[in-house]
């Protein structure tokens, strides 16, 4: 499992997986750790 990734919402390199979901400390967005965002990822995507 990838523990760190770029935030798909703000592009920050500080997003991390807390074991359940990714958290971005810069913009405050979260998304499930089971989802690996790609170039087509959007905030309203269904998980």
Secondary structure, 3 states (H helix, E strand, C coil): CCCEECCCCCCCCCEEECCCEEECCCCCCEEECCCCCCCCCCCCCCC
